[in-house]
Amino acid sequence: MRRLGHNPVIRERFEKPRPLGSGLMLQPTGQAVLDDLGLLPKIHALGAPIERLYGTDSRTGRVVLDVRYEKLRSFGRGLGLHRGALFGVLHDAVLAAGIPVRNGNEVIDLTAVAKGKRRLRFMNGEYSEDFDLIVDCLGSASSLKVHSLAPGRSRPLDYGALWATLPWCGQGFEASALMQRYQAARVMIGVLPVGREGPGTPDRAAFFWSLKPSDYEMLQRNGIDAWKQSVLVNWPETRPYLEAIKDLEALTLARYAHHTMPMPVGEGLVFVGDSAHSTSPQLGQGANMALLDARALFVALRDATDLADGLGHYARLRRRHIRLYQALSAMLTPFYQSDSPIPPMIRDFLVPYIARIPPAPQVLAAVVAGSLVSPMRKLGLS
């Protein structure tokens, strides 16, 4: 927005801005957006280069996931990233640009005012100044979705995850791979190298365990030792990570929902990231899709004759890519997180063979990298 000559103001929920969530995978698509902003060198200095995604069955040791970025040749690699690192680099850039951040403003609604402008209403009963455009970055639980021209419906997913960010333990783990273990589709354990939160800080890993939110209370009753034993039965090499988890309070429960907003715009309002489209993190696209949304909004407003034209162009720029990846996520998630025995049986039988036969390795890598039906050219990214 500042590049386009506007005067953006960030309204932040927390009294002090801070990151939320586990480590993430920054795909080549998201990296291209940060490169355009001139921030990629700082991000690369903190992240962990990821060459492949590798998963095995905990009982048989059979490989049921092996996706290698090298199959895309020059498109790029993934980057494991601490969420605090991405937050810090972006937040520093915002402050350096002189963009004001107003803290302690929990948004609950908006209202129309004169001359087509909009005003935010906050939890404390106060209102913001008037805006020509409100960009909703509130996430999947946004209270402003009702103001979309077509909000769609959100469907809670059966499985969420327990996660923690822990000191990196290299023994038995690849420093350039997201490694996972499965027991059918009911258990999924993952370890992702995420680099450092900031310069001079130690290397970290994101550790996660798939879990139904409805089962969390039972896990609490059984206690942390019982949970650790369940993890060790499936993946003994995770013991050093488990030893770093002293109690259940060190783990965060994440809940997921599937939602695709048919029209991610309203009157003087636009939705980006999880506000517009949320899903299981199975394909590792969340942060990347949000960065692509931001780039698309920039391009759309830059080339528009007026605000309404720009918002319509934004929706069109993102529609195909978003719908494809939302559909892929909905289709693939049951193969890795579900109670049904059939999808994981199909996965375990077919994937080890199909993944070796061209062009399957290239297609799988493109799905993970975010380049299947690549959005890059439309958004002016290389």
Secondary structure as GFF3:
##gff-version 3
##sequence-region A 1 382
A	DSSP	beta_strand	10	11	.	.	.	ID=ss1
A	DSSP	beta_strand	24	26	.	.	.	ID=ss2
A	DSSP	alpha_helix	28	36	.	.	.	ID=ss3
A	DSSP	alpha_helix	40	46	.	.	.	ID=ss4
A	DSSP	beta_strand	48	50	.	.	.	ID=ss5
A	DSSP	beta_strand	52	57	.	.	.	ID=ss6
A	DSSP	beta_strand	63	68	.	.	.	ID=ss7
A	DSSP	three_ten_helix	69	75	.	.	.	ID=ss8
A	DSSP	beta_strand	78	81	.	.	.	ID=ss9
A	DSSP	alpha_helix	83	96	.	.	.	ID=ss10
A	DSSP	beta_strand	101	102	.	.	.	ID=ss11
A	DSSP	beta_strand	107	112	.	.	.	ID=ss12
A	DSSP	three_ten_helix	114	116	.	.	.	ID=ss13
A	DSSP	beta_strand	118	122	.	.	.	ID=ss14
A	DSSP	beta_strand	127	131	.	.	.	ID=ss15
A	DSSP	beta_strand	134	136	.	.	.	ID=ss16
A	DSSP	three_ten_helix	145	147	.	.	.	ID=ss17
A	DSSP	beta_strand	155	156	.	.	.	ID=ss18
A	DSSP	beta_strand	160	167	.	.	.	ID=ss19
A	DSSP	beta_strand	177	183	.	.	.	ID=ss20
A	DSSP	beta_strand	187	195	.	.	.	ID=ss21
A	DSSP	beta_strand	204	211	.	.	.	ID=ss22
A	DSSP	three_ten_helix	213	215	.	.	.	ID=ss23
A	DSSP	alpha_helix	216	222	.	.	.	ID=ss24
A	DSSP	alpha_helix	224	234	.	.	.	ID=ss25
A	DSSP	three_ten_helix	236	238	.	.	.	ID=ss26
A	DSSP	alpha_helix	239	243	.	.	.	ID=ss27
A	DSSP	three_ten_helix	248	250	.	.	.	ID=ss28
A	DSSP	beta_strand	252	254	.	.	.	ID=ss29
A	DSSP	beta_strand	257	260	.	.	.	ID=ss30
A	DSSP	beta_strand	265	266	.	.	.	ID=ss31
A	DSSP	beta_strand	269	271	.	.	.	ID=ss32
A	DSSP	three_ten_helix	273	275	.	.	.	ID=ss33
A	DSSP	beta_strand	277	278	.	.	.	ID=ss34
A	DSSP	three_ten_helix	281	283	.	.	.	ID=ss35
A	DSSP	alpha_helix	286	303	.	.	.	ID=ss36
A	DSSP	alpha_helix	307	336	.	.	.	ID=ss37
A	DSSP	alpha_helix	342	354	.	.	.	ID=ss38
A	DSSP	alpha_helix	360	369	.	.	.	ID=ss39
###
